[in-house]
Amino acid sequence: MDISVVVPLFNEEESLPELEQWIAKVMEAKCYSYEIIFVDDGSRDKSWDVIEALSRKSDAVKGIKFRRNYGKSAALQKGFEQAQGDVVITMDADLQDSPEEIPEMRKMIVEDGYDLISGWKKKRYDPITKTIPTKLFNAATRLLSGIKLHDFNCGLKAYRNTVVKSIEVYGEMHRYTPVLAKMAGFPQIGEKVVQHQARKYGTTKFGMERFINGFLDLLTISFVGKFGKRPMHFFGAMGLLFALVGIIILGYLSISKIFWDAHDINDRPLFFFGITTLIVGSQLFLTGFLAELITRSASDRNQYLIETTLGIDS
C-alpha cells in the first residue's frame, strides 16, 4: 500500500465527509493505493456515525473509536499501530490541513530520502493569542532538540512507515514526533511549507494549558533521550558538584575557625549554605543510584532499535 492517512479527531462530525472526499480525490488523481484511518478520540457528537457511513461507502475508510477522550497522542499511537502504507500521513480533521500537500510530501519521503517531513504553516489564520505562544514554543524546541524546524506542532506530517513503527507517542508527545524520530535513529528530517486553511466548522479543542503541558513534555523527552538509560550520569554529576561545593565551603570555614576567626562558624550564613549544598548533593547522588537500579531491572533495558543484520538469524 502506498499511503496511510491517520486522522485523529474529537467532535468533528461536520468536516469528516468533506475531508474524506478531498483525500479520496487527491489519491485517485495520483492512482495511489491508500487507506484512511479515522481515530475517534471519544467524541460526544455523531462523528462515529459519520465514520461508519463513510466506511460503508469506501473500503479505504477504517476507524478506531475510544470509549473516552485520551488525547491526540493516544489517537496517533493507535493509528500508527494500524497503518500499513509505505508512507504515513497525519493530518487534523478540521479541514485546516490540505490533502493537496500529500503527493509532494510523499515524494520527499520516497524519492528524496527523508524519514520525516513536517509541515510548516508559514502563513497562519490563527489569533495572535495562539501564534505568539506557538513561536516561543517552537524556538524553545529548536534550542533543546537541535532540530531546525519552524513548526513542530503542525498536524500535517509525512513519515516513512518504519519511523511510526519505531516510536511511541504518549502524553502530549504528538508535538515532538520529530524529536522522537531523531532519538529512534531517523535523522533525515525535513520541512515543507504547507497551506493553512481557516477553520470551517466548530472551534479549536485545545486551550492555553497545552503550552504549559507541551513545555513540561519537552523537558521530559529531552532528559529521557539523553539520560534514560544512564540516569546516574545526570544525577550523579549534579550530586558530586553540589557535594563538592559544600565540602569546599565547610572546609574553608573550618580552617578559618582554627587559624584566623575565633567566632562560632554556625553564626555565619555561609555555614548553612554549605550544609544545604552538601545535603542536596547527597540526595541527588542517591537519586541517581536508585534510578540506575530501577533502569537496570527494567524489562527493556537491553532493547535497542536495529536497522538490519547480516549473517544473524532473527
C-alpha positions as CSV (number, residue, x, y, z in Angstrom):
1,M,0.0,0.0,0.0
2,D,1.3,3.4,-0.9
3,I,-0.2,5.7,1.7
4,S,-1.9,5.5,5.1
5,V,-3.6,8.7,6.2
6,V,-4.1,8.8,10.0
7,V,-6.7,11.4,11.2
8,P,-7.2,11.9,14.9
9,L,-10.5,13.6,15.7
10,F,-12.7,14.9,18.5
11,N,-16.2,16.2,17.8
12,E,-15.7,16.8,14.0
13,E,-18.8,15.3,12.5
14,E,-19.4,18.3,10.1
15,S,-16.0,18.2,8.5
16,L,-15.4,14.4,8.1
17,P,-17.4,13.8,4.8
18,E,-15.8,16.7,3.1
19,L,-12.3,15.7,4.3
20,E,-12.8,12.1,3.1
21,Q,-13.9,13.2,-0.3
22,W,-11.0,15.6,-0.5
23,I,-8.4,12.9,0.4
24,A,-10.0,10.4,-2.0
25,K,-9.9,12.9,-4.8
26,V,-6.2,13.5,-4.4
27,M,-5.4,9.8,-4.0
28,E,-7.4,8.7,-7.1
29,A,-5.9,11.5,-9.2
30,K,-2.4,10.1,-8.4
31,C,-3.5,6.5,-8.6
32,Y,-2.2,5.8,-5.1
33,S,-3.4,2.7,-3.1
34,Y,-4.4,4.1,0.2
35,E,-6.3,3.8,3.5
36,I,-7.8,6.5,5.7
37,I,-7.7,5.6,9.4
38,F,-10.0,7.9,11.5
39,V,-9.3,7.7,15.2
40,D,-12.3,9.0,17.2
41,D,-10.9,10.2,20.5
42,G,-14.1,9.8,22.5
43,S,-16.3,12.2,20.5
44,R,-19.6,13.2,22.1
45,D,-21.3,14.2,18.8
46,K,-22.1,11.9,15.8
47,S,-18.6,11.7,14.5
48,W,-18.5,7.9,14.8
49,D,-21.8,7.5,13.0
50,V,-20.3,9.6,10.1
51,I,-17.2,7.3,10.1
52,E,-19.4,4.2,9.9
53,A,-21.3,5.7,7.0
54,L,-18.1,6.6,5.2
55,S,-16.7,3.1,5.8
56,R,-19.8,1.5,4.2
57,K,-19.2,3.6,1.1
58,S,-15.5,3.1,0.8
59,D,-13.3,0.1,1.7
60,A,-10.4,2.6,2.2
61,V,-12.0,4.1,5.2
62,K,-11.2,2.5,8.6
63,G,-12.0,3.6,12.1
64,I,-10.9,3.3,15.7
65,K,-13.2,4.6,18.5
66,F,-12.0,5.3,22.1
67,R,-14.5,4.9,24.9
68,R,-13.4,8.3,26.3
69,N,-11.2,11.2,25.4
70,Y,-7.5,10.2,25.8
71,G,-5.8,12.9,23.8
72,K,-4.2,13.4,20.4
73,S,-1.1,11.4,21.2
74,A,-3.0,8.3,22.1
75,A,-5.1,8.6,18.9
76,L,-1.9,8.9,16.8
77,Q,-0.3,6.0,18.5
78,K,-3.2,3.7,17.8
79,G,-3.3,4.9,14.2
80,F,0.4,4.3,13.8
81,E,0.0,0.8,15.1
82,Q,-2.6,0.0,12.3
83,A,-1.0,1.9,9.4
84,Q,0.1,-0.3,6.5
85,G,1.2,2.2,4.0
86,D,4.8,2.7,2.9
87,V,4.3,6.4,3.8
88,V,2.1,7.5,6.7
89,I,0.5,10.9,6.6
90,T,-1.0,12.6,9.7
91,M,-3.5,15.4,9.4
92,D,-6.1,17.1,11.5
93,A,-9.8,16.6,10.9
94,D,-10.8,20.2,10.9
95,L,-10.0,20.9,7.3
96,Q,-7.2,23.3,8.2
97,D,-4.7,20.8,6.6
98,S,-4.9,20.4,2.9
99,P,-4.7,16.9,1.4
100,E,-3.3,18.6,-1.8
101,E,0.1,18.6,0.0
102,I,0.2,14.8,0.3
103,P,1.8,14.0,-3.1
104,E,4.7,16.3,-2.7
105,M,5.3,15.2,0.9
106,R,5.2,11.6,-0.2
107,K,7.8,12.4,-3.0
108,M,10.1,13.9,-0.4
109,I,10.0,10.6,1.6
110,V,10.1,8.2,-1.3
111,E,12.5,9.9,-3.7
112,D,14.4,12.5,-1.7
113,G,15.3,10.1,1.1
114,Y,13.7,11.8,4.1
115,D,12.5,9.9,7.1
116,L,10.0,12.5,8.2
117,I,8.6,15.7,6.6
118,S,7.0,18.2,8.9
119,G,4.6,20.8,7.6
120,W,5.3,24.5,8.1
121,K,2.3,26.8,8.3
122,K,4.2,29.8,7.3
123,K,1.0,31.9,6.9
124,R,-1.4,31.1,9.7
125,Y,-5.1,32.0,10.2
126,D,-5.0,31.9,14.0
127,P,-5.5,34.6,16.6
128,I,-2.4,36.4,18.0
129,T,-3.0,34.7,21.4
130,K,-2.1,31.4,19.6
131,T,0.6,32.5,17.2
132,I,2.9,34.2,19.7
133,P,3.0,31.3,22.2
134,T,3.5,29.0,19.2
135,K,6.5,30.9,18.1
136,L,8.0,30.8,21.6
137,F,7.3,27.1,21.9
138,N,8.9,26.3,18.5
139,A,12.0,28.4,19.4
140,A,12.4,26.5,22.7
141,T,12.0,23.2,21.0
142,R,14.6,24.0,18.3
143,L,17.1,25.1,21.1
144,L,16.7,21.9,23.2
145,S,16.3,19.3,20.4
146,G,18.8,20.7,17.8
147,I,16.2,20.1,15.0
148,K,15.8,23.1,12.8
149,L,12.1,23.1,12.1
150,H,9.9,26.2,12.2
151,D,6.6,24.5,13.1
152,F,6.8,21.4,15.3
153,N,3.1,21.5,16.2
154,C,1.8,21.3,12.6
155,G,-0.5,18.3,12.4
156,L,0.3,17.7,8.7
157,K,3.4,15.4,8.6
158,A,4.7,12.5,6.5
159,Y,6.6,9.6,7.9
160,R,8.4,6.6,6.5
161,N,6.5,3.5,7.8
162,T,9.5,2.3,9.7
163,V,9.5,5.6,11.7
164,V,6.0,5.3,13.1
165,K,6.6,1.6,14.0
166,S,9.8,2.6,15.9
167,I,8.4,5.4,18.1
168,E,5.9,5.5,20.9
169,V,3.7,8.6,21.2
170,Y,2.1,9.2,24.6
171,G,1.1,12.1,26.9
172,E,1.4,15.3,24.9
173,M,4.3,13.9,22.8
174,H,2.4,14.3,19.5
175,R,4.1,17.7,19.2
176,Y,7.5,16.1,19.4
177,T,7.4,13.3,16.9
178,P,10.4,14.8,15.0
179,V,12.3,14.6,18.3
180,L,11.1,11.1,18.9
181,A,12.2,10.1,15.4
182,K,15.6,11.6,15.8
183,M,16.0,9.7,19.1
184,A,15.0,6.5,17.4
185,G,17.8,6.9,14.8
186,F,16.0,8.6,12.0
187,P,17.9,11.9,11.5
188,Q,16.7,12.8,7.9
189,I,14.0,15.2,9.0
190,G,12.8,17.9,6.5
191,E,10.2,20.6,6.3
192,K,7.7,21.7,3.7
193,V,5.7,25.0,3.6
194,V,2.1,24.0,3.6
195,Q,-1.2,25.9,3.2
196,H,-3.1,26.7,6.3
197,Q,-6.8,26.9,5.9
198,A,-9.1,28.9,8.1
199,R,-11.3,26.7,10.3
200,K,-14.6,26.0,8.5
201,Y,-16.6,24.2,11.2
202,G,-16.6,24.2,15.0
203,T,-14.0,25.6,17.4
204,T,-10.5,24.5,18.5
205,K,-10.3,21.8,21.1
206,F,-7.0,23.0,22.6
207,G,-6.6,25.7,25.3
208,M,-3.7,27.6,26.6
209,E,-2.8,24.8,29.0
210,R,-1.3,22.9,26.0
211,F,1.7,25.2,26.0
212,I,2.5,24.5,29.7
213,N,2.0,20.8,29.2
214,G,4.0,20.9,26.0
215,F,7.0,22.6,27.7
216,L,7.0,20.1,30.5
217,D,6.9,17.2,28.0
218,L,9.7,18.9,26.1
219,L,11.9,18.8,29.3
220,T,10.8,15.2,29.9
221,I,11.7,14.0,26.4
222,S,15.0,15.9,26.4
223,F,16.0,14.3,29.7
224,V,14.8,10.8,28.8
225,G,16.5,11.0,25.4
226,K,19.9,11.8,26.9
227,F,19.8,10.0,30.2
228,G,17.0,7.5,30.0
229,K,19.4,4.5,30.1
230,R,22.1,6.2,32.2
231,P,20.4,8.4,34.9
232,M,23.5,8.3,37.2
233,H,25.4,10.4,34.6
234,F,23.0,13.2,35.3
235,F,22.0,12.9,39.0
236,G,25.5,11.7,40.0
237,A,27.3,14.5,38.3
238,M,24.9,17.1,39.8
239,G,25.2,15.4,43.2
240,L,29.0,15.4,43.1
241,L,29.0,19.1,42.0
242,F,26.8,20.2,44.9
243,A,28.6,18.0,47.4
244,L,32.0,19.4,46.3
245,V,30.8,23.0,46.7
246,G,29.5,22.1,50.2
247,I,32.8,20.4,51.2
248,I,34.8,23.4,49.9
249,I,32.7,25.8,51.9
250,L,32.7,23.8,55.1
251,G,36.5,23.2,54.7
252,Y,37.1,26.9,54.3
253,L,35.1,27.7,57.4
254,S,36.8,25.0,59.5
255,I,40.3,26.3,58.5
256,S,39.1,29.8,59.2
257,K,37.9,28.8,62.6
258,I,41.1,27.1,63.5
259,F,43.6,29.7,62.3
260,W,42.0,33.1,62.0
261,D,38.5,33.5,63.3
262,A,37.6,32.9,66.9
263,H,33.8,33.4,66.3
264,D,31.4,30.4,66.0
265,I,31.1,29.4,62.4
266,N,27.4,28.3,62.9
267,D,26.6,32.0,63.2
268,R,27.6,32.6,59.6
269,P,25.0,32.2,56.7
270,L,27.8,30.6,54.6
271,F,27.8,27.7,57.1
272,F,24.2,26.9,56.5
273,F,24.7,27.3,52.7
274,G,27.5,24.8,52.8
275,I,25.4,22.3,54.9
276,T,22.5,22.7,52.4
277,T,24.6,22.1,49.3
278,L,26.2,19.0,50.9
279,I,22.8,17.6,51.8
280,V,21.3,18.3,48.4
281,G,24.4,16.8,46.7
282,S,24.0,13.6,48.7
283,Q,20.3,13.4,47.9
284,L,21.0,13.9,44.1
285,F,23.6,11.2,44.2
286,L,21.3,8.7,46.0
287,T,18.5,9.6,43.5
288,G,20.9,8.7,40.6
289,F,21.9,5.5,42.3
290,L,18.2,4.4,42.8
291,A,17.3,5.5,39.2
292,E,20.2,3.3,38.0
293,L,19.0,0.3,39.9
294,I,15.5,0.8,38.5
295,T,16.8,1.2,35.0
296,R,18.9,-2.0,35.3
297,S,15.9,-4.0,36.5
298,A,13.6,-2.7,33.7
299,S,12.5,-5.3,31.1
300,D,13.5,-3.2,28.2
301,R,17.0,-2.2,29.5
302,N,18.7,-4.0,26.6
303,Q,16.2,-3.3,23.8
304,Y,17.7,-1.3,21.0
305,L,16.5,-0.3,17.6
306,I,18.3,-2.4,15.0
307,E,18.0,-1.4,11.4
308,T,19.4,-4.6,9.8
309,T,21.6,-7.6,10.4
310,L,23.9,-9.7,8.3
311,G,24.5,-13.4,8.8
312,I,22.5,-13.5,12.0
313,D,19.2,-15.4,12.4
314,S,16.3,-13.4,13.8
